[in-house]
Amino acid sequence: MSETSPAYNAVTYLLDRNIDEGRSHKLAYTDTVAELTYGELQRQSCRVANLLRRLGVRREERVAMIMLDTVDFPSVFLGAIRAGIVPVPLNTLLTSDQYAYVLADCRARVLFVSEALYPAVKDVVGRMSDLECVVVSGQNAFGHKLLSDELKNERDTYVTAPTHPDEPAFWLYSSGSTGMPKGVRHLHANLAATAETYASQVLGIREDDVCLSAAKLFFAYGLGNALTFPMSVGATTILNPERPTPAVMFTLMNKYHPSIFYGVPTLFAAMLNDEQLKAQIGGERLRVCTSAGEALPESVGNAWKARFGVDILDGVGSTELLHIFLSNAPGDIRYGSSGRPVPGYKVRLVNEAGADVADGEVGELLVDAPSAGEGYWNQRSKSRRTFEGHWTRTGDKYVREADGRYIFCGRSDDMFKVSGIWVSPFEVESALITHPTVLEAAVVPEADAEGLLKPKAFVVLRAGAKADGLDEALKEHVKQKIGVWKYPRWIETVDTLPKTATGKIQRFKLRDGPA
């Protein structure tokens, strides 16, 4: 946007527009306990904005959110943005030390926290020099302020702050899988950018859709799924405050009959392989599913389609770019690929020297995105390495096929060469899980006796499978699937694989042995 752009607040686009278009009484959210129509959500967001001003929080200052997916989350998130205050949703699975780091890093003036999550921060909040107030969502305030009580006497109208399209609207912290999380600053214009590209032109979201996301609202993926996208068209969203286990997700699907289900590869695989839930078919209205977080194995996509009769649109996104920028699309799906660039996004594949690579060659994926963050908070050197003018480095290695589809190879720091040829851990893992005994797999480089790198696999077996004598069968299976030089020279059976809260395998933790 130019410096002369008129005032623009993301809440006007996401929420107030729905009221103007006659959806005041339309159900916006249910969290299985409480419900909010669009009109009620607008009034709640105004009360939150007034509360923040009463607490002395000023425009551009930050408020942190450690909140479960309930109707209080969109109320607080949108209320802060309405006031020109910057909400910072945080991962609900962090440790106390990580919360201490992030709260100090973002200098939050107020912390909104769900009652069930307060124990994780109770020993932290008193040490935060910038934190002046804690507001608890739930029944027990633990000696702090209770959100429901604080909002009772607040006015339900508010003059929305005349923010700028390029003004920071909210921050999201990266997963921090290899270190402390980094704060990504996103702008007011970024939310609409994802809605008008992926949600509208790929997903085809509609006003009559009912949305259910396994990914939580504090994730970039979940925020789009359960807030930006449905609100952009006036759809209804089911919020799940619990862990997204197969049993929980099937229960919600059978009760609410979502038309769009947003998942991640590990959950799709778990839902397919849960022996006690084999008869579940995911509700009556399901029309499309999406996947992100990690590449979806071809075997999982095909099995899901065969059982549920619904396609999974596999795509790739990032916290830095807010949502999916490369995706399969309805009528243009090939499992095992990440599809094509989302309309409105440009992509390049470059080698180590920064030159574009040809079709069929491995390169790092760079994206020119209308939804890119403006950088990391207080991390200038990392910002300069990631955000290069129009282009954002994703850290993902891809191959572009002649038909324009992109095939995921792995993270740049996970890829390695065997006999001078790039090996994709994801490709080997995808081959391994097609064996009937293997549920999950992770592949890392290991040095042999001569100091040369070769693939080593860690596998989680399906229930009832025996590890005895399995190594040679799995090696041969991979050779037949993807090539002789790519097979794992060593195979170790483990009970679980280390993962981030988003379900991404933390391969770096396996390089020195399993977690």
Salt bridges, closest charged atoms under 4 A:
ASP16 OD1 - ARG82 NH2 2.80
GLU21 OE2 - ARG17 NH1 3.70
GLU21 OE1 - ARG23 NH1 2.81
GLU61 OE2 - ARG58 NH2 2.99
GLU61 OE1 - ARG109 NH1 2.49
ASP123 OD1 - LYS122 NZ 3.47
GLU132 OE1 - ARG109 NH2 2.79
ASP149 OD1 - LYS152 NZ 3.44
GLU150 OE1 - ARG54 NH2 2.85
GLU154 OE2 - ARG54 NE 2.49
ASP156 OD2 - ARG47 NH2 3.79
GLU167 OE1 - ARG59 NH2 3.07
GLU207 OE2 - ARG23 NE 3.08
ASP208 OD1 - ARG206 NE 3.00
ASP209 OD2 - ARG287 NH2 2.71
GLU294 OE2 - ARG507 NH2 3.45
ASP311 OD2 - LYS305 NZ 3.45
ASP332 OD2 - ARG340 NE 2.74
ASP332 OD1 - ARG405 NH2 2.47
ASP356 OD1 - ARG348 NE 2.93
ASP359 OD1 - ARG400 NE 2.59
GLU364 OE1 - ARG393 NH1 2.71
GLU374 OE2 - ARG185 NE 3.45
GLU388 OE2 - ARG393 NE 2.86
ASP396 OD1 - ARG411 NH1 2.98
GLU401 OE1 - ARG334 NH2 2.68
ASP403 OD2 - ARG334 NH1 3.89
ASP403 OD2 - ARG405 NH1 2.81
ASP414 OD2 - ARG507 NH1 3.40
ASP414 OD1 - ARG511 NH2 2.53
GLU427 OE1 - LYS486 NZ 2.94
GLU429 OE1 - ARG507 NH2 2.84
GLU440 OE2 - LYS499 NZ 2.38
ASP448 OD2 - LYS454 NZ 3.16
GLU472 OE2 - LYS475 NZ 3.56
GLU492 OE1 - LYS456 NZ 3.42
